[in-house]
Amino acid sequence: MRWLLTFVIAVIGGFAGSAVWSYAGFGGEATRTYLMANPEVLPKAMEELTKREQSARIGSLRADLELPFPGAVLGNPNGKVTVVEFTDYACGYCRMSVADVKRLVKENPDLRVVMREYPILRPESVDAARMALAAAQQGKYAEFHDAMYEIGTPDAQTIAEAAKRAGLDMEKANAAIASGTLDSFLQTNHQLASQVGISGTPGWVIGDRVIDGAVGHEALASAIAEARES
């Protein structure tokens, strides 16, 4: 694949200075010899390629990614730094990350966490996601979000209990869900996840980076600091 070789050579140029570029036959025996002698360059090149591809995808989708469903935001709604989290209420790793997000919000008064319901693990995840959006419409997203993760795996009973704890007007919530209007937002979330390369939960978009999994407070804080500086 010549495009990969071209990219590798370009990256090597950054790592190794002008030595490789002095070879007039660009991509020939001198490059092969260099790669054989310095195989550690290849993983670095692929890592850089992945970063560039992610950055390009995120850049073209940033406005859509950072535009929340009204009310589905944690932290400062007008914050200068945005974290996008794709989450599923049936996801144990998402549950583990709740405390990390709370800590990050406390540490960063200008942090805006755009929550994207991404129900992929079980049918009841979709029901919980719909109720979360109905809660957002009533200004009670955080209350439902926290209650749902505290109670446990979503099913009809736990979703109803979380809605009760959040203080939802159930008549309004059920009407919103029955209307089907919330499903288009869930479909948008699936499309965005696919476009930026998120296939599981939790999935994060921070700055120009996509981060998979419950990576913990320190990794998320580091990504936020990097996004703040860029």
N, C-alpha and C positions, 0 to 999 in steps of 0.2 A: 504494500500500500504506500504509494509514493507520497501521499499527503502526510502520512505519519512520519516517514523518513524526513520530509522537508521540515516538519514541526520539530522533530528531535534535533535536527541539525541546528535549527534556529535557537532552541533552548541551550544546546551545547555551546553555541556561540556566546550565550550569556554566562554559562558556567566556566567556560574554558578560555575566554578571551578571543583573540583573533586567530589563534593557531589553526583552527579548523577551516576558517574562511580563506586562509592563504592557499588552500588547495583549489586549483582552477577547475577541477573536474567535479565540483559540488555533488556530493552523494556517492562518490566512488570509493576506491580502495582505502584512501586515507581516512575517510569517515568510518568505514568498516573497522579498520585497525584501531581507531580511537575508541569505538564502542566496545570492541572486544577487550581492550585494556581498561576501560572504565565503565563496566556494566551498570554501576550504581546510577549512572546518568539516566538510564531508561525509566526507572520508577519515578524519578524526579520529573522527567519530561511528561510522563503520563499524568502525574499529579497536577502539574501546571496546566496541561490540556483540560483536565476535568474542571479545574478552577475557572479557566477562561470560558468554557462552555456554560458552566453554571451562571457565571456573571452575565453572559450575554442573554441567557434565557430569562434570568430574573429582571435584568434591565428592561427588556421589552414588555414584561408583565407587571412591573412594580406597581403601577397605578391601580391595576385590578387587584393585585395581592393585598395591598394596603388599604383598600376600600372595604370597610367592614359592613356586615349586616348591621343595621341601626341598633345600637345598644349592646352588641356582642363584642365589647372591648373591656379589658381589664387594665388597671393602672390609670394613667392620665390620658383621657380621650384626646387631649390636644398636645400630647407629648412630642418631643422633637426626634426621639429615637423609637423606631417601630420594630417589634418582634411579631412575626406571624407564626401562630401555632396551629397545626392540623391535629385534631384530637378526636378520640372515640371513647365514649363513656364505658365501653366494655374492656378497655385497654388498661391492664394493670400498670404498665409503664407510664401511661398518662397520669394515672392516679399518683404514682411515685413522684411525678414532676410538678404536682400542684404546689407542694411546699417550696420547690425551687423558684417557681414563678412568683409566689407571694413574697419571697425574700428579695428577689430581683426588683420587684415593684417598690418594695420598702426602701431598698438601697438607691434606687434611681427614680427620683420624683418626676423626671421628664420621660419616663418609659411608657410607651403605649403598646399594649399587647392585643393584637387583632386575633380573635379566636375564630377559627374556621372548623365548623363541625364536619368531620370526615368519617362517617359511620360505615366501616368496612368489615367489622369482625362478626357481627351477628344481626339478624333482623331487628331485634329489640334496640340495637344501637341507633337505628333510623328513628324509631319512636322517641328515644331520649333526645336525639338531635333536634327533632321537630319541636319538642317541648322546650328545649333550651332556646330556640329562636322565638317561640311564643313568649317565653319569659323575657327575652331581650326587648320585645315589643312593649312590655309592661315596665321596662326599666329595672328588671330584677334578674338579669342574666347571671351576675356573680353569685347571687344567693342560690339560684338553681344549680349552677355549675358546682359550687362547693358542696351543696347538699347531695347531689347525685353521686359525686365521687366518695363522699363520706359513707353513704348508705351501701354502695357496692354495685354488683353487676345489674345492669338494667333489665327490668321486666315490667309488666303492667303494674305490679304492686309497688316496686321501688321507685318507679317514675312518678306515680301518684303521690307517694310519700315525699319525694324531693320537691314536687310542685307545692305540696301543702306547706312544707317547711319554708319554702321561698315566699309563701304568701301570695300565690298567683290567684287571679280571678279565673277560675276554671272554665266558666262559661265563655269568656273571651278567648282563653287559650285553646279550648277545644274547637271553637268556631274558626280560629285562625288556621289550625291544623287541618280541619275538614275542608277548608277552602282550596287547599292544594297550592296556595301561593308560596309557601315556605319551601316546597320541594325544588323549585327552580334554583334557589340559593344553594341547596345541597348539591345539585347537579353542577353548578358553577364551581363549587369547591373540588369536586372530583376532577373536573377538567383542569383546573389550575394545578392540582397535585400532580396530575399526569404530565403536564407541560413543564413543570420545574423538576420533575424526577423524584417525587415523593411517592412511595408505595406502601408505607406503613405508618404507624403512630407510636409515639408522637413524632411529628415532623416539623421542623423549624425552618423559617427563612429569616435570616438576620443579616442585614447589609447585602453583600453579594454572595452569601454562603447559604447552602442547603445543609442542614444538620439532621441526621437520622437518629432517633431513639432517645431514651432517657439518659442523656449524657451527663447530667448533674449540674449543680449550680456553677462550679468553677468554669466549666467549658462554655456554658451559656454566657456567663459574665465576661469571659474573654472575648467572645464573639461580639457582644454588645459594645465593649470598649473599642474593638477594632472598627465596628460600624460607626461609632461616634467620631473616630479620628478621620474616617475617609470622607 
